[in-house]
Every structure is written in C-alpha cells, then in structure tokens.
Amino acid sequence: MAFAALVFAACNPEPDESSRFTETQETIGAMIDNDTSLASFNYILQRSGMDRMMKSYGQYTCFAPNNRAVASYIDSLYNDKTSENHNSMTENSLEGLSDSLCNDIALYHLVSTPQQLSDLGGSGKTITTMLRRSITSSVDSEGLVLLNSQARILGSNDVSGEVEASNGILYRLDKVVPRNNSKISDVFAGLDGFSIFAEAMRRTGLSDSVSLTQKVDETGKVIQYELNDAKDVSDGNKESYWPKNCDVKYTVFAESDEVMEKAFKAEGITQTGFDGLVEYCKKVYGGAAGWYDYVSEKGIQVSQGDDYTNRFNVLNMFVAYHILYCGMPYNQLVFLKPGSGNQNPPAGVKWNYCNGGEPYDYYETMLPHTLMKIWNPRNTKGSRIFINRWVRNNTLTDEVGTYGSDAMHPIESEGVEVQNPDESIKDKSATRNGYIIPLKSMLVYDSKVPNGVLKERLRFDSYTFLPEIINNGFRYMTMNEAKELSGGITGARIAFPLNFFDNVVCYSNTTALRINVKGWYRAYQGDAFQGWGSSYDLAVRIPPVPTGDYEFRIFYSPMKHGGMMQFYMGNSSAKNSMVAMGIPLDVRIDADDPLIGWTKFYEEDDRGVATDQAMRNRGYMRAPFGFFGGSNVSAGDEEGANCRGDNVVTLRLILGTDRYRQSDDHWLRIKSVIEDPDLKWQLDFIEMVPTSVVNNDQYSEDWY
C-alpha cells in the first residue's frame, strides 16, 4: 500500500532496469557480425550507424532478414516500375542503396524494447519500430509468425527462432519486412473490391484531404519543432524525449463493393456501383438537417446535387464520416484488455479495466463536428469491435454498484461491426499516413447517433482529442520505449513543443506540455496529458457534442505536488471569450478532507450512496468503478481494486452545467493561480453528461 502511494505521488515510476538475460551472452550486434547469412543486413546496419546500437547497453528487438531476402528486396526496389529513379538507387546492389534507404530499412527492423515470441504469436500484435512506423504480427498455417503478413520469423513455430542476446532478442527473417510507402489516397485507387468507395473518395475530393504525411508550414515545408525546455522537473531535471516534427495520419473506414451492393438492394435502390451509392446517400442524408444540428444552426443547405466536392453534399457527408484524424490499426481502435483476442496493451503494462469495465472511445470525424463511438462491448463474444452500437439507457442503472439489469438495456441498434483486415487487404491496409479498415455494414451519421448512441455519459480520454499523440506512436508507448528515445536518460514522459498540437493553445511560454506514457498510474488507460510551469496557462479544444444541456466534469488525482488552477470555458481560444467555471481547484487537498468528503464506500451499509450525494452537493464525485491503475491486476472485484475506492484516491470535479451547441467550438482553459514551477496540471479525461442522464427520474447513473 505504501509503495503504491509513493508511486502515484511521484507520478514518475521508473522502468525496470533489470535484464532477463545473462551477462555472458553476446550482444545482438556481435551475433550478427558472426552470422554470414546476415552479412547484407549487417552492411545496412553499418551504413545507418545502427550497428553500434546493437552492440550497446539496452534491451532491443532486431528483425534481421537473411542475405537472400535483402537481395530480393533490393532487386524489387531497383526494378520498381512505379519509380522513375529506381527509388534513388544508383545500381542494383547493396552498394546502390542510398543512405536514406539504409536508414529506413534498418530502423524499420529495430524495436526499442524486447518483443517476446509468445506475444508476437497467438492473435498477433502491433508494435512501433524505431522508424516510428508500425509492424503487425500474425501466424500462418504452419505456425510461423509473420510480420506484415509476408516476412516469416524462421523457427518461430518451434520457438527456436527467438534468440536471446545480452541486450535483447534477435529474430532471423526470410524476407525484408514490407512497408507500404503509399499514401491512403493512392492505395484506394488500386484496392480490389473497394472500387465504389474509391471513386467516392476521388469524386468528393476527400482523397486529397488524406494526402498529408507531416505537418507543414504555409510554404509547404515540413515543420521542424523547437522546444525551450525538455527538463523533467519530477525526474531530477533529466531531459525528456521530444519530437522534432509531427506525423499526420488518418483512419479511413470503408465498405467493400459487396457490402454496398447488398445495402442498395435492401433500400430498394435499383442503381448499382457509384450511382447506387449516390442514391443511397440521398436517402440517408437528404433529411440530415432534422438531426444534424450543425447544419441547421449554421443555416447550411444539404445538397443532393452532383457537386460532390461540396462539403455538405450528401455523398461528401457520407465519405467524410468515415474518416478520423488519427491513424490506428484495427487492434488499437480501442484500448483493449489483454486476453481479449488482442495483445493490447503490451505485456507488462498495467491495464485499466476491472469490475467489468469496458473498452470504448469517442472520436471526431471529418464530417464537421460529429463523433463516432468505437466500442468493445462486454456482451459480445471475443474481441468484436462496433461503431455506434446503441444500447438504451447505457450509463444508467437500476441497481447500486452494477451496470443494471438486462431488461433496462435493450439493444436498439447493433451498430456497424469493424472487420479485422483479411488477406485481401491486410498488406495494403497500413499505409504511410494511416490505415484503411473494412466494415461489415454501412456506416452513416443518421438520427440514431445524436439521439441514441450519444445520449449517454460521454467520457473523452485526452489522447483521443489530441490526435498528434496517436499519430506519432505515443499512445501505446511503454516507459522502456520512451527511455530508449531519450537515450536511456528518463522514461516516464514525452515532452512537446508548445505549438505541436492543433487543439492546444498556450498563453504562457513557461507552460510545459508532457504526456505520461503507459505505466502504473491511477489514470484512465494508464496515461495522462499533463505539465507544469511557474505560470502555466493553456486552453484545449474539447470534442464537439450534439446540441443540448450537459454537466461538465474533469477527472483528477489529489496529490501534494499538484497545482491550484482556475478553469474557464469559451467558444474560441481567445482569452476574452473565456468564462470562469466555478472556483479554483486545489489539487493538494486530500480526498477525505471535509471540503470533499470522500469515504470508503465499501465500509458503509448503503455502499456509499449517501456519501455520494453529499459529495455531489460539494461539486465532487468518486472516480469510476470500472478501471484502476494498481500493481495487482488480478485483484478484480476485491476491495481496493478500483479508482472509486482504492488506497490512492481519484476524483471527478463537477465544473458546471451549460448548453453546448454542436456548431460551436468549445475550449477549456487551465490557468495556474499560484507561482510554483514544480506544481502540475493534469488532463486525463473529461466527461460531458446530458442532463437527461444526470437528472433521470427513473434510473441513476452507473458507477462505471
């Protein structure tokens, strides 16, 4: 208990430095030096300078293709008919590779943490390489582990392929791991079985909207970011890693031609192909002004004409709702539990769901100011993922301490099931700037979404409305991975330049922007957006919601090194648009202080119902019952195994109730009211709760 309290109080648990390997073993680099079958890959490592890293202290994974694999890959690059200059190669040989190609090949085959064969097998895993690009593993019919569906780990079907070194793990491959360097916009043009959606992307012009790969300035030059101070005040002023540029990625959900044609017939549409889709969109979106508050509030006329580039043409609206501003593979769409058919989060990372808690998130789409819910619900088999599944009275209950009876939660709409990319698309689904993910039925923003799916307590993890975190590979990063990025100095946090995020504005240059990567935190999904500064002052754009009255809440952790801050809300990032929300929050006040009144609900006869009401009267709530960040992940339903009642208490602060319009922007400002450069602010998650949920006269809000 004392250890857990200290861990959270420090907010900076250090990664385990111990090695599972003996000191007498060779390094990965030495093994490669002594293996003539890996001579070509060794040459590439040497050209890139990565050979020295493979002989140094640390814990890495090296996927090393053999000589035949490298020769075949070089030949494919040189004779690539889509490239006018042989992919910048001077000749069809190892020596003909450019320095940049050597660097990219090397970094794409190296991972900054050991990846166990047991994790790569089974149902597979998505890992981020040192190139900051992902590799996905799977298993073929012979039991061999495949990387990106093509490169086999030799000996992986009898575990002999996992070679332990003193500084990590070496795997030998029969192919260079293929990486798709095409952009989403280019992949669709040649994607078999998705011709209708591809034409819709082209005709609406939205294929151009997903063509960016990195953030650029007004001249089109890639932005090189500067950071005034990367020192971590909670870690002895050691230097945190910070990104020098910002990758841009997207997720595009897409229905196959087969799925679309089936939907056209069901709607009685006689046209086929692209024309059939246009007619389908007229049926679905023609009356959108009746439920899409944005267009009615803006006075926008929904178009059913043939100018498909009009952002409010019915076809354009259909396609735009399929696009997210963050690029995620299938198995990272939601933060899944280990053992749910997905190795996400990574092994060794303390996951957050307990007491039946469920993985779900909300994301903003390219259809202006709209959301979609992505959910792995508890009442479905396996790791099935659904978009916009609607369960009546979701987040309400008729029982204390449970989700409630099944009778009050009928399924009003199954939602759209997401399909794990099969062999026909898998090698093309991961592109240079995002992911293409197929759907099993038609995805639309119809009246069921704002009036059903989103009429519940909406809990937004900060990482989902700061897409740069996802797009640059930080959402699932572990402390060991972060430590390798910082050169082995510190591993708890990533630092960010003040102008890195589109949805963050900093008013004070003393503001420090950080994220806590995955760790043992009393924080939703094991991470948090946070920072400090002698006079920190920043605003964050929060996600749009359907027009209505909402109670606004913020999750926080009482801690002695927390700050004292005033919150404001405004319809723009201009400070003069901001209105104060309540009185300043002093994070240093203990939860059981009479000002708050937290108690151990599990020691009370009514399970804390009366205490909960008393806390609400003071503007506070216990944290949710469905997640925790403790050291004992097997605790399950035991007392002390959740953020609602564990030994390091977390809370929700109710900042007020107001009307939010879908057509407006909403910016939350966080301003320090005391001068202390070491005290922190933290934005883990927020909740926007319809007053129909808060004040329901039949059911109460559930604990989850």
Secondary structure, DSSP 4 states (H G I P E B T S, - for coil): -HHHHHHHHHT-PPPP---SS-TTSPPHHHHHHT-GGGHHHHHHHHHHTHHHHTTSSS-EEEEEE-HHHHHHHHHHHHT-TT-TTGGG-SSSSGGGS-HHHHHHHHHHTEESS---HHHHSTT--EEE-TTS-EEEEEE-TTS-EEETTTEEBTTTTTTTT-EEETTEEEEEESSPPP---S-HHHHHHT-TT-HHHHHHHHHHTHHHHT---B-B-TTSPBP----S--EETTTTTEEPB--SS-B--EEEEEE-HHHHHHHHHHTT----HHHHHHHHHHHHHTTGGGT-HHHHHHTPPPB-SS-TTSTTBHHHHHHHTTEESS---GGGSS-PPTTSSS--SPTTSPP-B-TT---EEEEEBSSTT-EEEEE--TTSSTT--EES-EETTTTEESSTTSS--GGG--EEE--EEBPPP-TTTHHHHEETTEEEEEESS-----THIIIIITSS-EEEEGGGG-HHHHHTT-TT-BHHHHHHHTTSS--SEEEE-TTS-TTEEES-TT-EEEEE-BSS-SSGGG-EEEEE-TT-EEEEEPPP--SEEEEEEEEE---TTB-EEEEEEESSS-GGG-EEEEEEEETTS-TTSTTT----GGGSTTTTHHHHHHHHHTTEEEPPSSB---S-TT-TTSTT-STTTSSS--EEEEEEEEEE-TTS--EEEEEE-S--TT-EEEE-EEEEEEHHHHT-SS-EE---
